[in-house]
């Protein structure tokens, strides 16, 4: 379900830099910075799934955590349902922060490390109810049972501990904990990457069902393009901290315009052992974030690079009349 309305989430010019410090005799001196996220912008509507994809280290998770303010952004404007996220956290008023936190929640990659091993499932699911105080204490037990039922687990699992559950069951608990505060946006950071293939399908189906039932918006982070194609409405491709292509899921898969996007799709395994019809994957590795190439960051690996690519940074734009945008001087 996708509502054609004002965006639920608007991100403009988001950046996250980490200083590089050199230790000297009596102090540390800043000698540079790592641009983990470099001036990215996008929107997300209610009921929509936007997936951020790219190689490991491209800045996907840093961007997501900056939006949720798990790490403080260096620059940029983030608005959730009209509220200025950075301003709310800067004022640091507990009531405002909790109200904003209730609207956006995080589903972590590792379903075991993200759960307290000393707490029962009941304690884990009750904690957000206690912190936010939006459900009377007399209803906590009923709410825990309702959350377990919503993610497809029996009510008696409330008395178990994380180590007694399988990976897929633990991830369901992570999803249930996120749903406990009735959010509008879920940021799902590689939620199925540590699960078996058959269990991945179950969790992805659960996410799709919850989105249809609750009208949730998903910011889905993954390098698994199979799950991305199943769950997404739109895809944003990141490379070395920059967005290089954004478009509808079918446009991205059927007609990628950026050479990096095409390389990611070509790298997806196919069941054809002969490899007929496969496009050649890109060679080499991403440059170091400490020494970003001038111009287009991808030109050192691009098979279609032009002299201008080494000098000028391409701007993420869409051709007139289209919504499929890309940052490339020589698109496919």
Backbone torsions as a table, in degrees:
resi	resn	phi	psi	omega
1	UNK	NA	126.4	178.6
2	UNK	-130.1	124.0	-179.9
3	UNK	-94.2	128.5	176.9
4	UNK	-85.0	87.7	-176.2
5	UNK	-148.5	-172.6	176.0
6	UNK	-56.8	136.4	-178.3
7	UNK	-56.8	140.5	174.4
8	UNK	-71.2	-42.9	-179.5
9	UNK	-123.6	130.0	175.7
10	UNK	-125.8	123.6	178.7
11	UNK	-119.5	126.1	-177.9
12	UNK	-134.1	121.8	175.1
13	UNK	63.6	32.2	-177.8
14	UNK	-68.5	132.0	178.1
15	UNK	-141.3	144.7	173.8
16	UNK	-138.8	114.7	179.9
17	UNK	-113.1	143.8	175.5
18	UNK	-117.0	124.6	-179.0
19	UNK	-70.0	145.6	173.6
20	UNK	-102.0	119.6	-175.2
21	UNK	-111.2	142.7	175.2
22	UNK	-114.3	126.5	-178.6
23	UNK	-77.8	126.7	175.1
24	UNK	-113.3	-170.0	-172.0
25	UNK	-60.3	-49.1	-175.1
26	UNK	-118.1	-1.7	-176.9
27	UNK	-158.7	174.0	173.6
28	UNK	-109.3	139.5	-179.0
29	UNK	-116.7	133.6	177.3
30	UNK	-77.1	121.8	-176.7
31	UNK	-113.7	-1.6	-179.9
32	UNK	173.7	-169.8	177.6
33	UNK	-153.0	152.6	176.1
34	UNK	-101.7	121.6	178.1
35	UNK	-90.6	86.1	-177.9
36	UNK	-68.8	-38.3	174.8
37	UNK	-130.2	128.2	-168.5
38	UNK	-125.2	88.9	169.7
39	UNK	58.4	61.6	179.2
40	UNK	-104.9	148.8	-178.9
41	UNK	-141.3	140.3	175.5
42	UNK	-168.1	169.1	175.8
43	UNK	-127.3	159.6	178.4
44	UNK	-142.8	124.8	-179.4
45	UNK	-91.5	159.6	175.9
46	UNK	-60.3	135.8	178.9
47	UNK	79.8	4.1	-176.6
48	UNK	-105.6	153.5	172.3
49	UNK	-115.5	119.4	172.7
50	UNK	-110.0	121.8	178.7
51	UNK	-100.9	136.2	173.1
52	UNK	-105.9	120.4	-175.6
53	UNK	-124.3	160.6	179.0
54	UNK	156.7	171.2	179.9
55	UNK	-65.8	161.5	175.4
56	UNK	-58.6	135.7	179.2
57	UNK	88.1	5.0	-177.7
58	UNK	-81.5	-10.3	177.7
59	UNK	109.5	7.9	-177.6
60	UNK	-59.3	-54.2	-176.3
61	UNK	-68.0	-38.6	178.3
62	UNK	-61.1	-40.8	177.8
63	UNK	-62.2	-44.7	-178.7
64	UNK	-64.9	-43.3	-179.3
65	UNK	-70.2	-28.2	175.3
66	UNK	-68.2	-39.6	178.4
67	UNK	-62.1	-42.4	-179.4
68	UNK	-80.4	-7.0	179.9
69	UNK	66.3	29.5	168.1
70	UNK	-74.6	-28.1	164.4
71	UNK	-124.2	144.7	-175.8
72	UNK	-80.6	124.1	179.3
73	UNK	-64.2	150.9	175.0
74	UNK	-78.9	-38.2	-178.6
75	UNK	-156.5	167.2	175.0
76	UNK	117.5	164.4	179.4
77	UNK	-116.3	126.3	179.8
78	UNK	-125.0	121.5	-180.0
79	UNK	-127.5	126.6	178.7
80	UNK	-116.8	115.0	-179.5
81	UNK	53.7	37.8	178.3
82	UNK	89.9	-15.6	-178.0
83	UNK	-85.9	139.0	177.3
84	UNK	-80.2	103.2	-172.6
85	UNK	-62.0	-45.7	-177.8
86	UNK	-65.2	-36.9	179.1
87	UNK	-67.4	-38.7	179.1
88	UNK	-62.2	-44.7	-179.6
89	UNK	-72.6	-29.5	177.5
90	UNK	-67.5	-37.7	178.3
91	UNK	-70.3	-29.9	175.2
92	UNK	57.0	42.5	173.2
93	UNK	-94.0	121.9	-171.2
94	UNK	-54.4	-44.4	-177.1
95	UNK	-63.2	-40.7	180.0
96	UNK	-69.0	-42.3	-179.5
97	UNK	-63.6	-44.8	-180.0
98	UNK	-64.4	-39.7	178.8
99	UNK	-62.1	-38.2	178.7
100	UNK	-72.5	-40.3	179.0
101	UNK	-60.5	-33.7	-179.8
102	UNK	-65.2	-25.6	-177.2
103	UNK	-82.9	-23.2	-179.1
104	UNK	-136.2	129.4	-176.4
105	UNK	-130.4	163.4	-172.5
106	UNK	-119.5	132.6	171.7
107	UNK	-107.9	115.1	-171.1
108	UNK	-81.0	161.0	-177.6
109	UNK	-67.9	-47.5	-176.1
110	UNK	-94.9	111.0	-175.8
111	UNK	-74.5	-6.4	177.1
112	UNK	-97.3	-48.3	-178.8
113	UNK	-66.8	-23.1	-177.7
114	UNK	-84.2	-4.8	179.6
115	UNK	-113.2	139.8	178.8
116	UNK	-71.0	115.1	-175.7
117	UNK	-67.8	-16.5	-178.9
118	UNK	-90.3	-7.7	-179.1
119	UNK	-102.3	144.6	172.0
120	UNK	-73.2	166.7	178.1
121	UNK	-61.6	-35.4	177.5
122	UNK	-61.5	-43.9	179.0
123	UNK	-65.0	-39.9	-179.6
124	UNK	-62.6	-42.8	-177.4
125	UNK	-80.9	-20.7	178.8
126	UNK	-80.8	-27.7	-175.4
127	UNK	-56.7	-47.7	177.6
128	UNK	-64.0	-29.2	177.0
129	UNK	-67.6	-38.3	179.4
130	UNK	-69.9	-44.3	-176.2
131	UNK	-66.2	-44.9	-174.3
132	UNK	-87.7	-23.1	174.2
133	UNK	64.2	23.2	-178.3
134	UNK	-89.4	-6.0	177.6
135	UNK	-124.9	128.0	178.5
136	UNK	-58.5	144.8	-176.5
137	UNK	-58.3	-32.0	-179.2
138	UNK	-63.6	-19.9	-177.6
139	UNK	-102.4	4.3	-175.1
140	UNK	-60.6	-47.5	-178.2
141	UNK	-61.3	-42.4	178.9
142	UNK	-65.6	-36.5	179.5
143	UNK	-67.5	-40.4	177.9
144	UNK	-61.3	-44.2	178.9
145	UNK	-63.6	-39.7	179.4
146	UNK	-65.8	-38.0	178.5
147	UNK	-65.9	-42.5	178.2
148	UNK	-63.1	-41.8	178.9
149	UNK	-64.3	-37.2	-177.8
150	UNK	-64.3	-32.5	-179.4
151	UNK	-99.4	11.3	172.3
152	UNK	82.7	29.4	178.6
153	UNK	-120.6	146.8	178.8
154	UNK	-65.9	155.0	-178.2
155	UNK	-64.2	-30.5	-177.2
156	UNK	-71.7	-7.4	175.3
157	UNK	-68.5	-12.8	179.4
158	UNK	-61.5	-25.9	-178.5
159	UNK	-91.1	-2.2	-179.9
160	UNK	-87.0	171.8	178.3
161	UNK	-116.5	157.8	-175.6
162	UNK	-52.4	-37.5	-177.2
163	UNK	-69.1	-13.5	179.2
164	UNK	-88.4	-2.5	-176.3
165	UNK	-110.2	156.8	173.9
166	UNK	-76.4	170.6	179.7
167	UNK	-59.9	-42.6	179.5
168	UNK	-65.9	-38.5	177.8
169	UNK	-67.1	-38.4	177.9
170	UNK	-64.8	-38.9	178.6
171	UNK	-66.7	-33.7	175.0
172	UNK	-63.0	-37.4	176.7
173	UNK	-65.6	-40.6	176.5
174	UNK	-59.8	-39.7	177.6
175	UNK	-67.9	-42.4	179.1
176	UNK	-61.4	-40.4	178.5
177	UNK	-62.4	-40.1	178.3
178	UNK	-65.4	-34.8	-178.2
179	UNK	-77.6	-12.3	-173.3
180	UNK	-62.1	-23.5	-177.3
181	UNK	-105.9	14.9	178.2
182	UNK	55.2	58.7	-177.9
183	UNK	-75.0	165.0	172.8
184	UNK	-103.8	-22.0	-178.0
185	UNK	-130.2	129.7	172.1
186	UNK	-112.9	127.0	171.6
187	UNK	-98.0	111.1	-174.7
188	UNK	-104.6	108.4	-175.2
189	UNK	-98.6	98.8	-179.2
190	UNK	48.0	53.1	-171.0
191	UNK	-69.9	-14.2	-178.3
192	UNK	-121.1	5.7	-173.2
193	UNK	-67.3	-26.3	-177.8
194	UNK	-97.7	10.0	-175.5
195	UNK	-106.7	156.4	174.1
196	UNK	-63.6	158.8	-174.5
197	UNK	-59.3	-44.8	-178.3
198	UNK	-66.3	-36.2	179.2
199	UNK	-71.9	-34.2	176.3
200	UNK	-55.5	-45.6	-178.1
201	UNK	-61.3	-39.4	-180.0
202	UNK	-64.8	-44.3	-178.7
203	UNK	-68.7	-38.8	177.6
204	UNK	-64.4	-40.6	176.3
205	UNK	-63.2	-38.8	177.4
206	UNK	-62.1	-45.0	179.1
207	UNK	-61.3	-40.9	179.0
208	UNK	-64.7	-40.6	179.1
209	UNK	-66.2	-42.1	179.6
210	UNK	-64.7	-38.1	178.7
211	UNK	-64.1	-42.3	179.7
212	UNK	-66.5	-39.5	-176.1
213	UNK	-75.9	-41.1	-171.0
214	UNK	-106.1	-7.8	-178.9
215	UNK	70.1	30.3	-177.3
216	UNK	-72.3	149.7	168.1
217	UNK	-101.0	139.5	179.3
218	UNK	-117.9	132.1	163.3
219	UNK	-104.6	104.3	-168.2
220	UNK	-105.6	121.4	-177.5
221	UNK	-108.7	126.8	-177.5
222	UNK	-166.9	157.9	165.8
223	UNK	-111.6	5.4	176.5
224	UNK	-89.4	96.9	-174.1
225	UNK	-69.1	-19.9	175.6
226	UNK	-65.4	-48.8	178.6
227	UNK	-68.4	-32.6	178.6
228	UNK	-63.3	-45.0	-178.6
229	UNK	-66.6	-34.1	-179.2
230	UNK	-68.6	-40.3	-168.0
231	UNK	-99.3	-20.0	-165.4
232	UNK	-90.8	153.3	164.2
233	UNK	-98.5	-41.0	178.0
234	UNK	-134.4	159.3	-179.1
235	UNK	-129.8	136.7	172.6
236	UNK	-117.6	124.2	-176.8
237	UNK	-100.3	127.6	-179.2
238	UNK	-111.2	143.2	173.7
239	UNK	-142.6	119.6	176.3
240	UNK	52.7	43.5	176.0
241	UNK	88.8	-7.7	-177.9
242	UNK	-111.8	148.0	168.2
243	UNK	-81.0	128.8	-178.7
244	UNK	-112.9	-15.9	178.3
245	UNK	-162.0	137.9	177.7
246	UNK	-139.7	131.0	179.6
247	UNK	-172.5	175.2	176.0
248	UNK	-63.4	152.2	-172.0
249	UNK	-58.6	-43.2	-178.9
250	UNK	-68.8	-36.0	177.8
251	UNK	-63.9	-42.4	-178.3
252	UNK	-65.0	-45.3	-176.3
253	UNK	-76.1	-37.7	-175.5
254	UNK	-85.5	-30.7	-177.9
255	UNK	-144.4	68.4	177.0
256	UNK	-66.1	133.5	-178.3
257	UNK	-95.5	-30.6	-179.7
258	UNK	-88.8	140.5	-176.7
259	UNK	-67.1	-29.2	176.8
260	UNK	-68.3	-42.4	177.1
261	UNK	-60.2	-44.0	178.3
262	UNK	-61.2	-37.4	179.6
263	UNK	-67.3	-39.2	177.3
264	UNK	-62.0	-43.6	-179.2
265	UNK	-67.4	-37.7	179.5
266	UNK	-65.9	-25.9	-178.2
267	UNK	-80.0	-8.5	179.6
268	UNK	-69.1	126.9	179.4
269	UNK	-61.5	143.3	176.8
270	UNK	-119.5	155.2	-180.0
271	UNK	-77.4	3.1	-179.4
272	UNK	-91.5	106.1	-176.3
273	UNK	-67.2	-19.8	-179.9
274	UNK	-76.1	-22.3	179.1
275	UNK	74.5	13.2	-179.6
276	UNK	-63.3	136.0	177.2
277	UNK	85.9	-3.0	179.1
278	UNK	-76.5	138.1	173.1
279	UNK	-85.5	148.6	-178.2
280	UNK	-68.1	129.3	177.6
281	UNK	-72.7	157.6	-177.0
282	UNK	-72.6	147.4	-179.2
283	UNK	-94.6	160.8	174.3
284	UNK	81.3	-178.1	-179.3
285	UNK	-120.0	162.3	179.5
286	UNK	-64.3	142.7	177.7
287	UNK	-62.7	162.1	176.6
288	UNK	-66.7	140.3	177.3
289	UNK	-68.4	-14.8	177.6
290	UNK	-77.7	-22.4	-179.5
291	UNK	-133.8	73.3	-178.8
292	UNK	-68.0	135.8	177.2
293	UNK	-63.9	151.8	174.7
294	UNK	-73.7	161.8	179.3
295	UNK	66.2	-136.6	176.6
296	UNK	-72.7	125.2	-176.3
297	UNK	-64.9	-19.6	-176.3
298	UNK	-92.1	-3.7	-170.6
299	UNK	-65.3	-23.0	-179.5
300	UNK	-71.0	-15.1	-178.7
301	UNK	-121.9	-2.7	-171.8
302	UNK	-83.5	129.5	178.9
303	UNK	-75.2	-9.6	-177.1
304	UNK	-120.6	24.7	-177.4
305	UNK	-66.5	141.6	176.7
306	UNK	-110.8	164.9	177.0
307	UNK	-54.8	-34.9	-179.1
308	UNK	-65.4	-25.9	-178.5
309	UNK	-64.9	-27.1	180.0
310	UNK	-81.0	-14.6	-174.0
311	UNK	-109.6	-40.5	-171.9
312	UNK	-116.9	134.3	177.7
313	UNK	-80.1	121.9	-179.6
314	UNK	-70.2	149.2	-179.1
315	UNK	-99.0	139.6	178.3
316	UNK	-73.5	105.0	-178.7
317	UNK	-139.7	161.5	177.5
318	UNK	-112.8	142.6	174.0
319	UNK	-57.6	155.6	-177.9
320	UNK	-56.6	129.4	178.1
321	UNK	84.3	1.7	-179.7
322	UNK	-118.1	160.4	176.2
323	UNK	-110.3	-3.7	-179.9
324	UNK	-86.3	106.1	-176.0
325	UNK	-105.5	151.9	-179.3
326	UNK	-154.5	155.2	-179.4
327	UNK	-114.9	90.5	-176.2
328	UNK	-157.5	133.4	177.1
329	UNK	-77.2	-23.7	-176.6
330	UNK	-136.5	69.5	-174.4
331	UNK	-66.6	162.4	178.3
332	UNK	-72.1	NA	NA
